[in-house]
């Protein structure tokens, strides 16, 4: 088995029985904010021919740094068979059919699918709204000799599932940030430093927990960080190490792996990893010195990359839609029917949301289920987004604003109190199909069924599953004094009361183990 990095979460997997291309991303995403790092726009023709003509295509989820629709249209052979995760909706399949793909293998969550000649795959899915209602997934590939896990940025809660198919040889895993928090929030530099450091540590801790449980022979950092080449966003690149950003590069994770006596593999687009019974043969597309130069002279590398894409970025910005007089009416007609089917979700938000676009302030009255021009009403959540970006996603009727807009980091925000997942779940669910699922999840969390499954941890009896995304606390729970941390996302709970210290409205049932 040979795996070749093709940038970000992209992998070309070659076996005797066929090839699989995973998440090929080449064109900048999220309003031109994210670029592949290191760059993958200079791969050789032989490798590109393999990428464009695979036996199988696997798209882990719908985010634009994984599902690169413009590039797929122009490059990937439509006779390719698509390996579909077993999602509860057909949204990903519809998107790919619209691109011209017609051959699909629908897999079942976690079950092996035999592709013939000894090649098997299992796709494990996550379907919480926080993953996007379209879901997220991880791929396990077996060729009869070796096992590869492509976890990319899927935050699976069932870790045992990823290694139940045999000893894992290669584990591709995200370690860096893939969110806009906390950088877009209005905070003092001192407070932002605290938030950024905590977020980075949480990301790395979560990744290391996956590493420990999957216990692969070799770990491959992937799925980040992106490069930010727009001058407005360039400060999100971590170059010196003290930037207020959650996007550390591969070196940071490789250092963590080495400190834990884990074998990590530095890779850049074009790096191939040939797995053998004796070990692994790593071949870079350039000299080792040139690979190191990407990171040791990172600003110089990024500035050259930026210069090559400057005209493209200018042209992209010219396509953003200017202000139209009927924006408020269009948002009202679009969103109020969705609010009507989501009373529990709106109750979870429980306050007004203000969307400021420069010359138009739109008020989302969540308790009342109304959209109107803001007239000074109180609000708990505020988004300041350039008008042309709102106009563009509104014109597209983008159903997931986390993917279509927020991941661009081209906005600022504020909130009263801790994180409220229902605010973003609303903006991720802007279709009737998605909103119904978001409402169902809100109902389950806010009015949950009885769950008597408990675990014992450090002298306490408590619910086995975290109320945030049902992470198994027997795996992800860590106790320090009276504080329990769910290391999947860093949520913390007071073990004396069960109250969540990270987000309101979430509790654990907790009692001393001796009671």
C-alpha positions as CSV (number, residue, x, y, z in Angstrom):
1,X,0.0,0.0,0.0
2,X,1.2,3.4,-0.9
3,X,-0.3,6.7,0.3
4,X,0.6,10.0,-1.3
5,X,-0.3,13.4,0.2
6,X,-1.9,15.7,-2.3
7,X,-2.4,18.6,0.1
8,X,-4.5,19.3,3.2
9,X,-6.7,16.2,3.7
10,X,-6.1,15.0,0.2
11,X,-4.6,11.5,-0.2
12,X,-4.0,9.2,-3.2
13,X,-4.1,5.6,-1.9
14,X,-2.6,3.0,-4.3
15,X,-3.1,-0.7,-3.8
16,X,-2.8,-3.7,-6.1
17,X,-6.6,-3.8,-6.3
18,X,-7.2,-0.2,-7.2
19,X,-6.7,3.5,-6.2
20,X,-8.7,5.8,-4.0
21,X,-8.5,9.5,-4.1
22,X,-9.6,11.2,-0.9
23,X,-10.7,14.9,-0.5
24,X,-8.8,16.4,-3.4
25,X,-8.7,20.2,-2.7
26,X,-6.9,22.6,-5.0
27,X,-8.8,25.8,-5.4
28,X,-8.9,28.3,-2.5
29,X,-12.0,28.0,-0.4
30,X,-14.2,30.2,1.8
31,X,-14.3,33.4,-0.2
32,X,-10.6,33.0,-1.1
33,X,-9.5,32.9,2.6
34,X,-8.1,29.4,2.8
35,X,-5.3,28.2,0.5
36,X,-3.7,24.7,0.7
37,X,-0.5,24.7,2.8
38,X,2.1,23.7,1.7
39,X,0.9,24.6,-1.8
40,X,-0.2,21.8,-4.1
41,X,-0.5,23.8,-7.4
42,X,2.8,22.5,-8.7
43,X,2.4,18.7,-8.5
44,X,4.0,16.8,-11.4
45,X,1.9,15.5,-14.4
46,X,2.3,11.8,-13.5
47,X,0.8,12.3,-10.1
48,X,-1.9,14.6,-11.3
49,X,-2.9,12.0,-13.9
50,X,-3.4,9.4,-11.1
51,X,-5.4,11.9,-9.0
52,X,-7.7,12.8,-12.0
53,X,-8.3,9.1,-13.0
54,X,-8.8,7.1,-9.8
55,X,-10.8,3.9,-9.4
56,X,-12.6,5.4,-6.4
57,X,-13.3,8.8,-5.1
58,X,-14.0,9.5,-1.4
59,X,-15.3,12.8,-0.2
60,X,-15.4,12.8,3.6
61,X,-17.9,15.7,4.0
62,X,-19.3,18.8,2.3
63,X,-17.0,21.5,3.5
64,X,-15.3,23.3,0.6
65,X,-11.7,22.3,1.7
66,X,-12.8,18.7,1.2
67,X,-15.5,18.9,-1.5
68,X,-13.8,21.1,-4.2
69,X,-16.7,21.3,-6.7
70,X,-15.1,23.6,-9.3
71,X,-11.9,21.5,-9.4
72,X,-13.8,18.2,-9.6
73,X,-15.9,19.5,-12.5
74,X,-12.8,20.2,-14.6
75,X,-10.5,17.4,-13.5
76,X,-11.8,14.1,-12.2
77,X,-13.0,11.4,-14.6
78,X,-16.8,11.0,-14.2
79,X,-16.6,7.2,-14.6
80,X,-14.9,7.1,-11.2
81,X,-16.9,5.2,-8.6
82,X,-17.8,7.3,-5.5
83,X,-17.6,5.7,-2.1
84,X,-20.5,7.3,-0.2
85,X,-20.6,7.5,3.6
86,X,-23.8,6.2,5.2
87,X,-25.2,9.6,6.0
88,X,-28.9,9.9,7.0
89,X,-29.4,12.4,4.2
90,X,-28.5,12.2,0.4
91,X,-27.1,15.8,0.3
92,X,-23.5,14.7,-0.6
93,X,-24.8,12.3,-3.2
94,X,-27.0,15.0,-4.8
95,X,-24.0,17.4,-4.9
96,X,-21.8,14.9,-6.6
97,X,-24.6,13.8,-9.1
98,X,-24.9,17.4,-10.0
99,X,-21.2,17.4,-10.9
100,X,-21.8,14.5,-13.3
101,X,-20.8,11.5,-11.2
102,X,-23.2,8.5,-11.6
103,X,-21.5,5.5,-10.1
104,X,-21.9,5.2,-6.3
105,X,-21.3,2.6,-3.6
106,X,-23.4,3.4,-0.6
107,X,-21.6,2.1,2.5
108,X,-23.1,1.5,5.9
109,X,-21.7,3.2,9.0
110,X,-18.7,1.3,10.2
111,X,-19.3,-1.9,8.1
112,X,-16.7,-3.3,5.8
113,X,-17.5,-3.0,2.1
114,X,-15.6,-5.5,-0.2
115,X,-14.4,-3.8,-3.4
116,X,-12.9,-7.0,-4.8
117,X,-9.4,-8.5,-5.1
118,X,-8.7,-8.1,-1.4
119,X,-9.5,-4.4,-1.1
120,X,-12.0,-3.4,1.6
121,X,-13.1,-0.1,3.1
122,X,-15.2,0.9,6.1
123,X,-16.5,4.5,6.4
124,X,-17.4,5.6,9.9
125,X,-19.8,8.6,10.1
126,X,-20.6,11.4,12.6
127,X,-23.9,13.1,12.1
128,X,-24.2,15.6,14.9
129,X,-25.4,19.0,13.8
130,X,-22.0,20.4,14.9
131,X,-20.5,18.3,12.1
132,X,-22.9,20.0,9.7
133,X,-26.2,18.2,9.1
134,X,-24.5,16.6,6.0
135,X,-22.2,14.8,8.4
136,X,-18.5,14.0,8.6
137,X,-16.7,10.8,8.2
138,X,-13.5,8.8,8.5
139,X,-12.2,6.1,6.0
140,X,-10.5,2.8,6.8
141,X,-8.8,1.1,3.9
142,X,-7.6,-2.6,4.1
143,X,-5.7,-4.3,1.2
144,X,-5.1,-7.6,2.9
145,X,-1.7,-6.6,4.2
146,X,-2.0,-3.2,5.7
147,X,-4.6,-0.9,7.2
148,X,-4.8,2.9,6.7
149,X,-7.1,5.2,8.7
150,X,-8.0,8.5,7.1
151,X,-9.6,10.3,10.0
152,X,-8.9,13.8,8.4
153,X,-10.9,16.2,10.7
154,X,-13.7,13.8,11.7
155,X,-14.1,14.0,15.4
156,X,-15.4,10.5,15.9
157,X,-16.6,9.7,19.4
158,X,-16.2,5.9,19.0
159,X,-12.4,5.5,18.8
160,X,-12.4,1.8,19.1
161,X,-14.3,1.6,15.8
162,X,-11.2,3.0,13.9
163,X,-8.9,0.2,14.9
164,X,-11.3,-2.7,15.1
165,X,-10.4,-3.8,11.6
166,X,-6.8,-4.6,12.6
167,X,-3.6,-3.0,13.6
168,X,-3.4,0.4,11.9
169,X,-0.3,1.2,9.8
170,X,-0.9,4.8,8.8
171,X,-3.2,7.2,10.7
172,X,-3.9,10.5,8.8
173,X,-5.2,13.0,11.4
174,X,-6.0,16.7,11.8
175,X,-4.2,18.5,14.5
176,X,-4.6,22.2,13.6
177,X,-7.5,24.6,13.8
178,X,-10.5,24.5,11.4
179,X,-12.7,27.2,12.9
180,X,-13.1,30.9,13.2
181,X,-13.1,31.0,17.1
182,X,-11.7,32.8,18.9
183,X,-10.0,35.1,16.4
184,X,-13.1,36.9,15.1
185,X,-14.5,37.7,18.6
186,X,-14.1,41.1,20.2
187,X,-11.6,40.6,23.0
188,X,-8.6,42.3,24.5
189,X,-5.2,41.1,23.2
190,X,-4.5,39.6,26.7
191,X,-7.8,37.7,26.7
192,X,-7.4,36.6,23.1
193,X,-3.9,35.2,24.0
194,X,-5.6,33.1,26.7
195,X,-8.3,31.9,24.4
196,X,-6.0,31.1,21.5
197,X,-3.5,29.2,23.7
198,X,-6.4,27.2,25.3
199,X,-7.9,26.4,21.9
200,X,-4.5,25.2,20.5
201,X,-3.8,23.1,23.5
202,X,-7.3,21.6,23.3
203,X,-6.8,20.7,19.6
204,X,-3.5,19.1,20.2
205,X,-4.7,17.2,23.3
206,X,-7.7,15.8,21.3
207,X,-5.4,14.7,18.5
208,X,-3.1,13.0,20.9
209,X,-6.0,11.1,22.5
210,X,-6.9,9.8,19.1
211,X,-3.3,8.8,18.5
212,X,-3.1,6.9,21.8
213,X,-6.3,4.9,21.2
214,X,-5.8,4.2,17.5
215,X,-2.2,3.3,18.2
216,X,-1.0,3.3,14.6
217,X,2.5,2.4,13.6
218,X,2.9,5.9,11.9
219,X,0.9,9.1,12.3
220,X,0.6,11.6,9.4
221,X,-0.4,15.2,10.2
222,X,-3.1,16.4,7.7
223,X,-6.1,18.5,7.1
224,X,-4.4,21.8,8.1
225,X,-3.4,24.4,8.7
226,X,-4.5,26.4,5.7
227,X,-2.5,29.3,4.4
228,X,-4.0,32.8,4.5
229,X,-2.7,34.8,1.6
230,X,-5.1,37.8,1.6
231,X,-3.4,40.7,3.3
232,X,-6.5,41.2,5.4
233,X,-6.0,37.7,6.9
234,X,-2.3,37.1,6.6
235,X,-1.8,37.5,10.4
236,X,-3.7,34.2,10.9
237,X,-0.6,32.4,9.6
238,X,1.6,31.3,12.5
239,X,5.2,32.3,11.5
240,X,7.0,33.5,14.6
241,X,4.9,31.5,17.0
242,X,3.3,34.3,18.9
243,X,0.5,35.2,16.5
244,X,-3.1,35.2,17.9
245,X,-4.1,32.3,15.8
246,X,-5.2,28.7,16.3
247,X,-3.4,27.4,13.2
248,X,0.0,25.8,14.2
249,X,1.7,23.9,11.4
250,X,3.0,20.3,11.2
251,X,6.1,20.9,13.3
252,X,4.2,21.5,16.5
253,X,2.3,18.3,16.2
254,X,5.3,16.3,15.2
255,X,7.1,17.6,18.3
256,X,4.2,16.3,20.4
257,X,4.3,13.0,18.8
258,X,8.1,12.7,19.3
259,X,7.7,13.6,22.9
260,X,5.3,10.7,23.3
261,X,7.6,8.3,21.4
262,X,5.2,8.2,18.5
263,X,6.4,8.0,14.9
264,X,5.2,11.0,13.0
265,X,5.8,11.6,9.3
266,X,6.5,15.1,7.9
267,X,4.7,15.3,4.6
268,X,4.1,17.9,1.9
269,X,2.0,17.6,-1.2
270,X,3.7,14.9,-3.3
271,X,5.2,13.0,-0.4
272,X,4.6,9.3,-0.8
273,X,4.6,6.7,2.0
274,X,5.1,3.1,1.0
275,X,4.1,0.7,3.8
276,X,6.0,-2.5,4.2
277,X,6.1,-5.3,6.8
278,X,9.4,-3.9,8.0
279,X,8.5,-0.2,8.2
280,X,7.8,2.6,5.8
281,X,9.6,4.3,2.9
282,X,9.0,8.0,2.7
283,X,9.8,9.9,-0.5
284,X,9.4,13.7,-0.8
285,X,8.9,15.5,-4.1
286,X,11.9,17.7,-3.3
287,X,15.0,17.5,-1.1
288,X,14.8,17.3,2.6
289,X,16.4,20.7,2.8
290,X,13.7,22.2,0.6
291,X,11.0,20.6,2.7
292,X,12.5,22.1,5.8
293,X,12.8,25.5,4.1
294,X,9.1,25.7,3.7
295,X,8.8,25.9,7.5
296,X,12.1,27.5,8.5
297,X,11.5,30.4,6.0
298,X,7.8,30.3,6.2
299,X,7.0,34.0,5.6
300,X,9.2,34.1,2.5
301,X,7.5,31.0,1.2
302,X,4.0,32.4,1.9
303,X,4.8,35.8,0.2
304,X,6.0,34.0,-2.9
305,X,2.8,31.9,-2.9
306,X,0.7,35.1,-2.3
307,X,2.3,36.8,-5.3
308,X,1.4,33.9,-7.6
309,X,-2.3,34.1,-6.6
310,X,-2.7,37.8,-6.3
311,X,-4.5,38.3,-9.6
312,X,-6.8,35.3,-8.9
313,X,-7.8,36.7,-5.6
314,X,-8.5,40.2,-7.1
315,X,-10.7,38.6,-9.8
316,X,-12.6,36.6,-7.1
317,X,-13.4,39.6,-5.1
318,X,-14.9,41.3,-8.2
319,X,-17.5,38.6,-8.3
320,X,-18.9,39.3,-4.8
321,X,-22.4,40.7,-5.2
322,X,-23.0,44.4,-4.3
323,X,-25.9,45.6,-2.1
324,X,-29.4,44.9,-3.3
325,X,-32.4,46.8,-2.0
326,X,-34.4,43.6,-1.1
327,X,-31.9,41.8,1.1
328,X,-34.0,42.1,4.2
329,X,-37.2,40.9,2.4
330,X,-35.3,37.9,1.0
331,X,-33.8,36.9,4.4
332,X,-37.2,37.2,6.0
333,X,-38.9,35.1,3.4
334,X,-36.2,32.5,3.7
335,X,-35.6,32.3,7.4
336,X,-39.0,32.8,9.1
337,X,-40.5,29.6,7.7
338,X,-37.4,27.8,9.0
339,X,-37.8,29.4,12.4
340,X,-41.4,28.2,12.5
341,X,-40.3,24.5,12.3
342,X,-37.6,25.0,15.0
343,X,-39.2,26.2,18.3
344,X,-36.9,24.1,20.5
345,X,-33.8,25.3,18.7
346,X,-35.0,28.9,19.0
347,X,-35.6,28.3,22.7
348,X,-32.1,27.1,23.0
349,X,-30.9,30.4,21.6
350,X,-33.3,32.3,23.8
351,X,-32.4,35.8,22.7
352,X,-32.0,38.1,19.8
353,X,-29.3,37.8,17.2
354,X,-28.1,40.9,15.4
355,X,-26.6,40.7,11.9
356,X,-24.9,43.9,10.9
357,X,-23.9,44.3,7.3
358,X,-22.6,47.9,7.3
359,X,-25.7,49.7,6.0
360,X,-28.4,47.3,7.1
361,X,-28.9,45.8,10.6
362,X,-31.0,42.7,10.6
363,X,-32.6,41.5,13.8
364,X,-33.4,37.8,14.3
365,X,-35.9,37.7,17.1
366,X,-35.5,34.1,18.1
367,X,-38.1,34.0,20.8
368,X,-40.7,35.4,18.4
369,X,-39.5,33.7,15.3
370,X,-39.3,36.9,13.3
371,X,-36.7,38.6,11.0
372,X,-36.9,42.4,10.8
373,X,-34.8,45.6,10.6
374,X,-33.1,46.2,13.9
375,X,-34.6,49.0,16.0
376,X,-32.4,49.0,19.1
377,X,-33.8,45.8,20.6
378,X,-31.5,43.9,23.0
379,X,-29.5,41.0,21.7
380,X,-27.0,38.5,23.0
381,X,-25.3,37.6,19.8
382,X,-23.9,39.9,17.1
383,X,-22.2,39.3,13.7
384,X,-20.6,42.0,11.7
385,X,-20.3,40.8,8.1
386,X,-19.5,42.8,5.0
387,X,-22.6,43.4,3.0
388,X,-21.2,41.8,-0.3
389,X,-20.5,38.5,1.5
390,X,-24.0,38.3,2.9
391,X,-25.5,39.2,-0.5
392,X,-23.4,36.5,-2.2
393,X,-24.4,33.7,0.2
394,X,-28.0,34.9,0.1
395,X,-28.1,34.9,-3.6
396,X,-26.8,31.3,-3.6
397,X,-29.2,30.4,-0.8
398,X,-26.3,28.7,1.0
399,X,-27.8,26.2,3.5
400,X,-24.7,26.1,5.7
401,X,-23.2,29.5,6.6
402,X,-20.4,27.9,8.6
403,X,-19.1,26.5,5.3
404,X,-20.2,29.2,3.0
405,X,-19.2,32.2,5.1
406,X,-18.0,31.8,8.7
407,X,-14.9,29.7,7.9
408,X,-13.7,32.6,5.8
409,X,-12.9,34.4,9.0
410,X,-14.0,37.6,7.2
411,X,-16.3,38.8,9.9
412,X,-16.3,39.8,13.6
413,X,-18.6,38.7,16.4
414,X,-19.5,39.2,20.0
415,X,-21.7,37.3,22.5
416,X,-23.0,37.6,26.0
417,X,-22.0,34.7,28.1
418,X,-20.5,31.4,27.0
419,X,-20.8,29.6,23.7
420,X,-24.3,28.7,22.5
421,X,-24.2,25.9,20.0
422,X,-27.8,26.5,18.9
423,X,-26.9,29.9,17.3
424,X,-24.5,28.3,14.9
425,X,-26.7,25.2,14.4
426,X,-29.3,27.6,13.1
427,X,-26.9,29.1,10.5
428,X,-25.7,25.6,9.6
429,X,-29.3,24.5,8.9
430,X,-30.8,26.9,6.4
431,X,-33.0,24.5,4.5
432,X,-36.1,22.6,5.5
433,X,-34.3,19.3,5.5
434,X,-31.5,20.5,7.6
435,X,-33.6,22.5,10.0
436,X,-35.8,19.5,10.8
437,X,-32.7,17.6,11.8
438,X,-31.4,20.5,13.9
439,X,-34.7,20.8,15.6
440,X,-34.7,17.1,16.4
441,X,-31.3,17.3,17.9
442,X,-32.3,20.4,19.9
443,X,-35.3,18.5,21.3
444,X,-33.2,15.5,22.2
445,X,-30.7,17.7,24.1
446,X,-33.1,20.1,25.7
447,X,-35.7,17.5,26.6
448,X,-33.6,14.4,26.6
449,X,-34.8,10.8,27.1
450,X,-33.7,8.9,30.2
451,X,-30.2,7.6,29.9
452,X,-29.1,5.4,32.8
453,X,-25.8,4.4,31.4
454,X,-23.1,5.5,33.8
455,X,-19.4,5.2,34.3
456,X,-17.1,5.5,37.3
457,X,-14.3,8.0,37.0
458,X,-11.9,9.1,39.8
459,X,-14.3,8.5,42.6
460,X,-17.5,9.7,40.8
461,X,-20.4,8.0,39.1
462,X,-21.5,10.1,36.1
463,X,-23.2,10.0,32.7
464,X,-21.1,8.1,30.3
465,X,-21.7,10.5,27.4
466,X,-20.9,14.2,27.2
467,X,-24.1,16.3,26.6
468,X,-22.3,18.4,24.0
469,X,-21.7,15.7,21.3
470,X,-22.1,12.5,23.2
471,X,-18.4,11.8,23.4
472,X,-17.7,8.7,25.5
473,X,-16.3,10.1,28.8
474,X,-14.7,6.8,29.6
475,X,-12.4,7.6,26.7
476,X,-12.4,11.4,26.6
477,X,-13.0,12.3,30.2
478,X,-10.1,13.7,32.3
479,X,-10.4,14.8,35.9
480,X,-8.3,17.4,37.6
481,X,-9.6,18.1,41.2
482,X,-13.3,18.8,40.9
483,X,-13.2,19.6,37.2
484,X,-14.0,17.1,34.5
485,X,-12.7,18.0,31.0
486,X,-14.1,16.2,27.9
487,X,-11.0,16.3,25.7
488,X,-12.9,15.8,22.5
489,X,-13.7,19.5,22.5
490,X,-12.4,20.8,25.8
491,X,-15.8,21.2,27.5
492,X,-15.5,21.3,31.3
493,X,-17.9,20.3,34.1
494,X,-18.0,21.0,37.8
495,X,-18.1,17.5,39.4
496,X,-19.7,18.8,42.5
497,X,-22.8,20.2,40.7
498,X,-22.6,18.6,37.3
499,X,-22.9,22.1,35.7
500,X,-21.1,22.8,32.5
501,X,-18.4,25.5,32.9
502,X,-18.1,26.0,29.1
503,X,-21.7,26.5,27.8
504,X,-24.9,27.2,29.6
505,X,-27.8,24.7,29.6
506,X,-25.6,21.5,29.7
507,X,-25.3,19.3,32.7
508,X,-24.0,15.9,33.8
509,X,-25.6,13.7,36.3
510,X,-22.8,13.2,38.9
511,X,-22.6,11.7,42.3
512,X,-19.9,10.3,44.5
513,X,-19.1,6.7,43.6
514,X,-19.7,5.6,47.2
515,X,-23.2,6.9,47.4
